[in-house]
Amino acid sequence: MPNAVITGATHGIGKAIAQKFLSKGWNVAICARNQTELNALNKEWKLQFPDVNSYCFKADFSKKEEVKTFSDFVMKTFSDIDVLVNNAGIFVPGNITDEPENQLEYLMTVNVYSAYHLTRLLLPKMTANKSGHIFNMCSVASMKAYDNGGAYSITKYALLGFSENLRNELMVQNIKVTSFMPGATWSRSWIGSNQNENRLMKAEDLAEMVWTCTQLSHQANVESVVMRPLEGDI
């Protein structure tokens, strides 16, 4: 069975992507910070997808040592890594001129450094097999400044730069890299915002697109995907 690694996957986009791969008969390893949510999800998946293996690992990706611990687990558990989805991240609004001290440093650690370190740690299995597909979950905030974007938008620009450089380096290794840039997508973070759920994209929409990108011929690589709600950005 093929194997997928997905970070930040107890809800929203990450969870939808994990469930898509599980439904297609893939083994999946995910990580997130909340052990209670991980336990509940693992129980749910064992019942829903009994013919594949799902691994739910607690890791705080603001801490480099926990990124390393998760990568060690994956390297020991999976003989091959067919797909890596760097989805872990956090959104904190703010303006560069007055956002809290160290906000940029914290968001860079979670949104960029974690993807950088995990990718470097897992790549040996991919390069050894000269195969695999890496997805970096960027944002429309990676392409255009917007009000109250601040440090968050800076980190998403940086993640896109990481992804594009990775693509350039790994093509000779037959490893695919795709930068995903979604707009507003419904998740629990929108609860209480008074935003109409039907105005936003569904997490399952993004999961479907990620899956589709993995089903193309060996010689085809989708370099970037931009998805927005039908009515545009919010």
N, C-alpha and C positions, 0 to 999 in steps of 0.2 A: 504494500500500500504506500502511496506517496504521503509525504509529511509536510505540514505547514506550521509555521511559527508566527504567532500574532500577538503583539503587545497591546496592553491597555484594552482588554477585550471582555470585560464583564457587563458592558452595556453599550448602547449606541452603535457606531460604525464598526468598531472592533468585534463586538459580539455578533453582529449580522454577518460579517465576513467569516468568522469562525464557524457559525452554523451553516453557512453556504458550503464550505469545504467539507464539514462533517457529513452533510446530506449527500455529498457526492462520493463518499467512501474514503475520505482522507483521514489520517490521523492528525490531530491538532494539539499543539502545546500553546497555552496562553499564559499571560501574567497580568497581574493587577495588584493594587495595594491593599484591598479589603479582603481579609481572609473569610469573613462570613459570606460575602457575595460569591467568592470563589467556591466555597463549599457547596452552596446552594446550586450554583450553576453546574458544578461537576456532577452532582446528584441528578439534576435535570437531564444533562446530556447522556449520562449512563443509561437512563431509561429510554430516551428518545433515539439515541444512536448506539445500540448495543453491539454492533458489528465492527466498530472502529474504536480507537483509543483516544481519549481526551485527557489531557494533563493540565491542571490548573495550579499555577505556581505563584506564591506571594512574593512580590518584589516591588520595592519603591525605586523608581527609575530616576529619582533625584539624587540617588546614592550610587556612585560608580561601582562600589563593591557588590551591591545587590544586582546590578546588571551583569557583573561577572559571575555571580552565583547562579543566576538564571541561565546564562550561556553554558556554564559547566553542566547543568542539568540537561539541557537540550542536546549538547554534544554527546553525553553518555546515553541518552534515551533514544535518539534517532540515528540510524546508520547513514541516512541521507537527509538533506534539507532541500526540499523542492521549491518551497515558497517561504519568503520572509516578508512579513508586513510590519513595518515600523509605524505603528499607529499611536503609541503612547504619547500623550501630550496634555497640556493644560492651557486654558484660556483665562487670562486676567486682563481686563480692559484698563486703559490708562493713556495719558499723554506723556510724551518724553519729558516735557518741561516740568511736570509736577508729580509724576508717579513715584511710589516709594523707593527709597534707596535699596539697591540690590535686586530690584524686580527683574531687570534685564539678565543679571547673572543667574537667578533662579530659573527663569523661563528658558534660558539657553541650555542649562543643565538638563532640564526635563525634555524640552522639545527638540534639541539638536544633539547635544553630547551623547544622550542615551542611544539614539539611533546610530551615531558614529561608532560608539564603542561596541554595541551589540553586533553591528554588521561586521566589523573587523574581527570580532571573536568567533563568529559563525562562518565566515567566508572560507576558512580552510576546507570544510567539507564540500562546499560548492566548487571551489577551484580544483580540488582533487578529482571531482567527477566531471568537471567542465560543463556544468549544467546548474540550473536554478533560476529563480525569478525573484527580484527584490522590489517591493512596493514601498515607497515613502509617502506617507500621508501628509502632504503639504496643505495648501489652502488657497483660495482666491486671494487671501491676504499675502500670499507669496509674490503676487504680480502687481498689486496696486495698493498705494497708501489709502487709508480711510480714517474717518474720524474715530478717535478713541482707540486706535490700533496700537500705538506706542511700541513697547518692548515686544509684545506678542507678534506683531507684524514683522518686526525685525527678525525674530527667530524663524518665522516661516519663510522669509526671504533666504535666510541662511540654510534652512533645510532643503530648499529647492536647489541652492548652489551645491550643497553636498550631493544631492541626488544626481544632478547633471554631471558633476565630476566623476561620480561613481559609474555612471553610464559610460562615459568616455573611457574609463580605465578597464571596465570588465567586458566590453564587447569582444575583445580578443580572447577572453576565457569562455566564450559562449554562454555568459550569464546575462540575463535580461534585467533591465532596471526601468521602472515606470514611476514617474512623479504624478501623484494624484492631487488635484486641486479642487476640492469641493467647496461649494458655497453653503448656505445655511441648510443644515440637515437636522431633522427632528431627533432629539434625545431628551433624557430626563433633565438636562441642564436648562431646557427651555420651559420647564414646568414653572408656572407662576409668572411668566413673562407677559401673559395676555396675548401672546402670538398665536394665531390660528394654525393648528397643526397642518392643515391642508395647504397652507402657504409655503411650507418647507418641503424639501426632498425627504424621502424615506431612507433610512439607513440601508434597507434592503436594496435600494436602487444602486448604491455604491458597491454593495457586495456583489450584485449581479455583474457590474462592470468589471470589477477585479477578477471575478471568475472567468468572464469572457476573454480578458487579456491573456489568461493562462492557457486558453484553448486554441490559440493561433498556431500556425506552422512554426517549426523550429527557426526558420529564417526571418520571422517577423517579430519586431519589438515595438510595442506602443510606448513611445518615449514620454508622453504626457497626456493626461486626461483632465479636462476642465468641465465641471458639472455645476450648474446653477439651478435654482428653482425656476420654474417656467416663467414666473413673473419677475425674475431678476433678483439681484442681491437685496438683502434687507439692511 
